[in-house]
């Protein structure tokens, strides 16, 4: 048996993102700087109650270059397509010069559930012979990746990953594997989830809503409150160090002990992972050596929030700055980011508690 080869270094050469803050990595940075993203109220079907949510505006999904090929697409696929399109362009690729070996990896927790339920409703109401074929074709999770491939002319391997716990982390492991095997030199890697009426109902039953529309990431509560969101973040991953535009993905670890030598710790404390008390233990162990931050106020509570924090970490490393946390209630007086500051940032880690209260950590370096 041949010896195992070393995992190649992975660099981020482009980012595309869309959420309640708008569309684009610069819009995300401006929203963090100005702390101007607010949840809106929506009526939850079946319980006659209004709840706060972070939703993507329709105007942020309009793109003239994609309109002809996206006429029939649902919201899930549109969010994925515009974010992938922006990451593709941000990395310097063009549709006419696309790398034919480029891969696509799309990750999600709940997939196009609104379209899936629409198809099921049509099947129940009208029967097999009259159900919408468009709803059927868009109800599969891989439809969004198919749109991206068709729009950008990407002809490399394509995979959609579905995971209820760590969708971003597990899909990133797949990207590492492809790069290690030499299947691709560039991978469009992204995470997307939407907020349909069915999921709003499920969330209202399963989680504790923050009725004031504010997520308190530093409360470290055993029963945290959440505000559901939707959106998509895509990255262009490459093994070419000369193509690095943002940062290097140094490592991703599961069931790990905390690294203490990173400059900034971004925590996924948004009310979606059950008890968040272990984050308090993490903060205590840092002894104020690293700055802590969390930005769910810009996009809401999602299973894919590590993707958004990864984009923010990459932006911090590129711009050499830190952004203020919108909700700064911090009874334990930990070292959290309270204001915008230009400063040297060499390493950022993204932390997420898993269901079994173990920890995953993604480390980014400049």
C-alpha positions as CSV (number, residue, x, y, z in Angstrom):
1,X,0.0,0.0,0.0
2,X,1.3,3.4,-0.9
3,X,1.9,5.8,1.9
4,X,-0.7,8.4,2.6
5,X,-0.1,11.7,0.9
6,X,-0.2,15.0,2.7
7,X,-3.4,17.1,2.5
8,X,-2.6,20.1,0.3
9,X,-2.9,23.6,1.5
10,X,-6.3,25.2,0.7
11,X,-6.7,28.8,-0.1
12,X,-9.8,31.0,-0.5
13,X,-9.6,32.9,-3.7
14,X,-13.2,34.2,-3.9
15,X,-16.3,34.6,-1.8
16,X,-20.0,35.1,-2.7
17,X,-22.7,35.5,-0.1
18,X,-26.3,36.5,0.2
19,X,-28.4,36.9,3.4
20,X,-30.6,39.3,5.2
21,X,-27.7,41.8,5.0
22,X,-27.9,41.8,1.2
23,X,-25.7,40.4,-1.4
24,X,-22.0,40.3,-1.6
25,X,-19.0,40.0,0.8
26,X,-18.6,43.8,0.9
27,X,-22.3,44.2,1.9
28,X,-21.7,41.8,4.7
29,X,-18.7,43.7,5.9
30,X,-20.7,47.0,5.8
31,X,-23.6,45.4,7.7
32,X,-21.2,44.3,10.4
33,X,-19.6,47.7,10.6
34,X,-22.9,49.5,10.8
35,X,-24.9,46.9,12.8
36,X,-27.9,47.8,10.7
37,X,-29.5,44.4,10.0
38,X,-32.8,43.7,11.8
39,X,-35.2,40.8,11.8
40,X,-38.7,41.2,10.3
41,X,-41.9,39.8,11.6
42,X,-43.7,37.0,9.8
43,X,-46.9,35.1,10.5
44,X,-46.3,31.4,11.2
45,X,-49.0,29.3,9.6
46,X,-50.8,27.0,12.0
47,X,-50.1,28.8,15.3
48,X,-51.5,32.3,14.5
49,X,-48.4,34.0,15.8
50,X,-45.9,36.5,14.4
51,X,-42.2,35.7,14.9
52,X,-39.0,37.5,13.9
53,X,-37.0,36.1,11.0
54,X,-34.0,37.1,8.9
55,X,-35.0,36.6,5.3
56,X,-33.4,37.3,1.9
57,X,-35.0,40.0,-0.2
58,X,-36.2,39.2,-3.7
59,X,-34.2,42.1,-5.2
60,X,-31.0,40.6,-3.9
61,X,-31.6,37.5,-6.1
62,X,-31.9,39.4,-9.3
63,X,-29.0,39.0,-11.7
64,X,-29.3,39.9,-15.3
65,X,-26.5,37.5,-16.4
66,X,-28.4,34.6,-14.8
67,X,-32.0,35.5,-15.6
68,X,-32.5,33.5,-18.7
69,X,-31.2,30.3,-17.1
70,X,-33.0,30.9,-13.7
71,X,-36.5,31.6,-14.9
72,X,-38.0,28.4,-13.3
73,X,-35.6,28.3,-10.3
74,X,-37.0,28.3,-6.8
75,X,-35.6,30.5,-4.0
76,X,-33.2,27.8,-2.7
77,X,-31.5,27.5,-6.1
78,X,-31.5,31.2,-6.8
79,X,-29.7,31.9,-3.5
80,X,-27.1,29.2,-4.3
81,X,-26.6,30.4,-7.9
82,X,-26.1,34.1,-7.2
83,X,-23.6,33.3,-4.3
84,X,-21.7,30.8,-6.5
85,X,-21.7,33.3,-9.4
86,X,-20.2,36.0,-7.2
87,X,-17.6,33.7,-5.7
88,X,-16.7,32.6,-9.2
89,X,-16.3,36.2,-10.4
90,X,-14.5,37.3,-7.2
91,X,-11.8,34.7,-7.8
92,X,-11.1,36.0,-11.3
93,X,-12.7,33.3,-13.3
94,X,-15.0,34.1,-16.2
95,X,-17.6,31.8,-17.9
96,X,-15.5,31.9,-21.1
97,X,-12.3,30.7,-19.2
98,X,-13.7,28.3,-16.7
99,X,-11.6,25.4,-15.5
100,X,-13.2,22.2,-16.9
101,X,-12.0,20.2,-13.9
102,X,-13.4,22.6,-11.4
103,X,-15.6,20.9,-8.9
104,X,-18.8,22.0,-7.1
105,X,-19.7,21.0,-3.6
106,X,-23.0,22.3,-2.2
107,X,-24.0,21.6,1.4
108,X,-27.3,22.1,3.2
109,X,-29.1,21.1,6.3
110,X,-32.7,21.1,5.1
111,X,-32.5,21.5,1.3
112,X,-35.3,23.0,-0.9
113,X,-37.9,22.0,1.6
114,X,-40.5,24.7,0.5
115,X,-40.4,23.2,-3.0
116,X,-40.5,19.6,-1.7
117,X,-43.7,20.4,0.3
118,X,-45.1,22.2,-2.7
119,X,-44.6,19.1,-4.8
120,X,-46.2,16.9,-2.1
121,X,-49.2,19.2,-1.8
122,X,-49.7,19.0,-5.5
123,X,-49.5,15.3,-5.5
124,X,-52.1,15.0,-2.7
125,X,-54.4,17.6,-4.3
126,X,-54.2,16.7,-8.0
127,X,-52.8,13.1,-8.1
128,X,-49.8,11.6,-9.9
129,X,-50.9,12.6,-13.4
130,X,-51.4,16.3,-12.7
131,X,-48.6,17.2,-10.3
132,X,-46.2,19.9,-11.4
133,X,-43.0,18.4,-13.1
134,X,-41.2,21.7,-12.3
135,X,-41.9,21.2,-8.6
136,X,-40.7,17.6,-8.8
137,X,-37.4,18.4,-10.6
138,X,-36.6,21.2,-8.1
139,X,-37.5,19.2,-5.0
140,X,-34.3,17.2,-5.1
141,X,-31.3,18.7,-3.2
142,X,-29.0,18.5,-6.2
143,X,-31.1,20.8,-8.4
144,X,-29.2,23.9,-7.1
145,X,-25.8,22.4,-8.0
146,X,-27.1,21.6,-11.4
147,X,-28.1,25.2,-12.0
148,X,-24.7,26.4,-10.9
149,X,-23.0,23.9,-13.3
150,X,-25.2,24.9,-16.2
151,X,-24.8,28.7,-15.6
152,X,-21.0,28.7,-15.1
153,X,-20.1,25.9,-17.5
154,X,-18.4,24.0,-14.8
155,X,-17.9,20.3,-15.9
156,X,-16.0,18.8,-13.0
157,X,-17.3,16.5,-10.3
158,X,-20.4,17.8,-8.4
159,X,-21.8,16.7,-5.1
160,X,-24.5,17.8,-2.7
161,X,-24.1,17.1,1.0
162,X,-27.0,17.0,3.4
163,X,-26.2,17.0,7.2
164,X,-28.4,18.2,10.1
165,X,-25.6,18.8,12.5
166,X,-22.4,20.0,10.8
167,X,-23.2,20.6,7.1
168,X,-20.3,23.1,6.5
169,X,-17.6,21.1,8.3
170,X,-18.4,17.7,6.7
171,X,-18.7,19.2,3.2
172,X,-15.3,20.8,3.7
173,X,-13.8,17.4,4.5
174,X,-15.1,16.2,1.1
175,X,-13.4,19.2,-0.5
176,X,-10.2,18.3,1.2
177,X,-10.5,14.8,-0.1
178,X,-11.0,15.9,-3.7
179,X,-8.0,18.2,-3.5
180,X,-5.9,15.6,-1.9
181,X,-6.8,13.1,-4.7
182,X,-6.0,15.7,-7.3
183,X,-9.5,15.5,-8.8
184,X,-9.7,19.3,-8.8
185,X,-7.4,22.3,-8.4
186,X,-10.4,24.6,-7.8
187,X,-13.7,23.9,-6.0
188,X,-16.8,26.0,-5.8
189,X,-17.8,25.1,-2.2
190,X,-20.9,26.6,-0.6
191,X,-23.7,26.2,2.0
192,X,-27.3,27.2,1.5
193,X,-30.5,27.0,3.5
194,X,-33.9,28.7,3.0
195,X,-36.6,29.6,5.4
196,X,-40.0,28.3,4.1
197,X,-43.3,28.4,6.0
198,X,-42.9,24.7,7.0
199,X,-39.6,25.3,8.6
200,X,-40.9,28.4,10.4
201,X,-43.6,26.2,11.9
202,X,-41.0,23.5,12.9
203,X,-38.7,26.0,14.5
204,X,-41.6,27.5,16.4
205,X,-42.2,24.1,18.0
206,X,-38.7,23.0,18.5
207,X,-36.7,26.1,19.5
208,X,-37.1,29.1,21.8
209,X,-37.7,32.2,19.8
210,X,-36.2,35.5,20.8
211,X,-39.4,37.5,20.7
212,X,-37.4,40.8,20.6
213,X,-35.6,39.7,17.4
214,X,-32.2,39.7,19.1
215,X,-29.8,36.8,19.4
216,X,-27.6,36.9,22.5
217,X,-24.5,34.8,21.7
218,X,-22.7,35.6,24.9
219,X,-25.5,34.6,27.3
220,X,-24.1,31.1,27.2
221,X,-27.6,29.8,28.2
222,X,-28.7,26.2,28.7
223,X,-31.9,27.3,26.9
224,X,-30.7,29.9,24.3
225,X,-33.1,31.8,22.1
226,X,-32.9,31.9,18.3
227,X,-34.1,34.0,15.3
228,X,-34.2,31.8,12.2
229,X,-32.5,33.0,9.0
230,X,-31.7,32.0,5.5
231,X,-29.0,32.6,3.0
232,X,-26.0,31.2,1.2
233,X,-22.2,31.5,1.2
234,X,-19.9,30.2,-1.5
235,X,-16.1,30.0,-1.5
236,X,-13.7,29.3,-4.4
237,X,-11.2,26.9,-2.9
238,X,-7.9,26.4,-4.6
239,X,-4.5,24.7,-4.1
240,X,-2.7,27.5,-5.9
241,X,-1.1,29.8,-3.3
242,X,-0.7,32.5,-6.0
243,X,-4.5,32.7,-6.3
244,X,-5.0,33.4,-2.6
245,X,-7.2,36.5,-2.2
246,X,-8.4,36.1,1.4
247,X,-6.6,33.5,3.5
248,X,-5.5,29.9,3.9
249,X,-7.7,27.2,5.5
250,X,-5.1,25.8,7.9
251,X,-7.1,23.0,9.6
252,X,-10.5,21.6,10.6
253,X,-10.8,19.5,13.6
254,X,-13.6,17.5,15.2
255,X,-14.0,16.4,18.9
256,X,-11.0,18.6,19.5
257,X,-9.5,20.5,22.4
258,X,-9.5,24.2,22.0
259,X,-6.5,25.9,20.3
260,X,-5.4,28.9,22.3
261,X,-3.1,30.6,19.8
262,X,-5.6,32.2,17.4
263,X,-6.2,35.9,17.5
264,X,-10.0,35.9,17.1
265,X,-12.5,33.2,18.1
266,X,-15.8,33.3,16.2
267,X,-18.5,31.2,18.0
268,X,-21.6,29.7,16.5
269,X,-23.8,30.6,19.4
270,X,-27.2,31.3,17.8
271,X,-29.6,29.2,19.7
272,X,-29.6,26.2,17.2
273,X,-27.2,23.8,19.0
274,X,-29.0,23.2,22.3
275,X,-27.2,24.2,25.5
276,X,-24.5,26.8,24.9
277,X,-23.0,26.6,28.4
278,X,-19.8,25.0,27.1
279,X,-19.0,28.2,25.2
280,X,-18.7,29.8,28.6
281,X,-16.0,27.3,29.6
282,X,-14.2,28.0,26.4
283,X,-14.3,31.7,27.0
284,X,-13.0,31.2,30.6
285,X,-10.1,29.1,29.3
286,X,-8.9,31.8,27.0
287,X,-8.1,34.1,29.9
288,X,-8.8,37.1,27.7
289,X,-5.9,36.2,25.4
290,X,-8.0,35.9,22.3
291,X,-10.8,38.2,21.2
292,X,-14.3,36.5,21.0
293,X,-17.0,37.5,18.5
294,X,-20.3,36.2,17.0
295,X,-22.3,37.8,14.3
296,X,-25.7,36.0,14.0
297,X,-27.4,39.4,14.1
298,X,-26.4,39.8,10.4
299,X,-28.0,36.6,9.0
300,X,-30.0,34.8,11.7
301,X,-29.9,31.3,13.2
302,X,-29.0,28.6,10.7
303,X,-27.3,25.2,10.7
304,X,-24.9,26.6,8.1
305,X,-23.7,29.6,10.1
306,X,-20.1,28.4,10.2
307,X,-20.0,29.2,6.5
308,X,-20.9,32.9,7.2
309,X,-18.4,33.1,10.1
310,X,-15.8,31.6,7.8
311,X,-16.5,34.4,5.3
312,X,-16.3,37.0,8.0
313,X,-13.0,35.5,9.3
314,X,-11.6,35.6,5.8
315,X,-12.7,39.2,5.4
316,X,-11.0,40.1,8.8
317,X,-7.8,38.5,7.6
318,X,-7.9,40.3,4.3
319,X,-8.7,43.7,5.7
320,X,-6.8,43.3,9.0
321,X,-9.6,44.4,11.2
322,X,-12.3,43.2,13.6
323,X,-16.0,44.1,13.6
324,X,-18.2,45.0,16.5
325,X,-20.8,42.5,17.9
326,X,-24.3,43.9,17.6
327,X,-25.6,42.4,20.9
328,X,-22.9,42.9,23.5
329,X,-24.6,41.7,26.7
330,X,-21.7,40.0,28.4
331,X,-22.4,39.3,32.1
332,X,-19.2,37.3,32.5
333,X,-17.1,40.1,31.2
334,X,-15.2,38.1,28.6
335,X,-13.0,39.7,26.0
336,X,-15.5,40.3,23.2
337,X,-15.3,42.6,20.2
338,X,-17.3,45.8,21.0
339,X,-16.1,48.2,18.2
340,X,-14.5,48.3,14.8
341,X,-10.8,48.3,15.0
342,X,-7.9,48.1,12.5
343,X,-5.5,45.6,14.0
344,X,-3.1,42.8,13.1
345,X,-5.1,39.6,12.7
346,X,-3.1,36.6,11.7
347,X,-5.3,33.7,12.7
348,X,-9.1,33.2,13.1
349,X,-10.9,30.2,14.3
350,X,-14.6,29.3,13.9
351,X,-16.0,27.2,16.7
352,X,-19.2,25.1,16.8
353,X,-20.6,22.9,19.4
354,X,-21.8,19.5,18.2
355,X,-24.9,17.6,19.4
356,X,-22.8,15.6,21.9
357,X,-21.3,18.8,23.3
358,X,-18.0,18.1,21.6
359,X,-16.3,20.9,19.7
360,X,-15.3,21.4,16.0
361,X,-12.9,24.2,15.1
362,X,-11.9,25.6,11.7
363,X,-8.7,27.6,11.6
364,X,-7.9,30.3,9.1
365,X,-4.5,32.0,8.7
366,X,-3.5,35.0,6.7
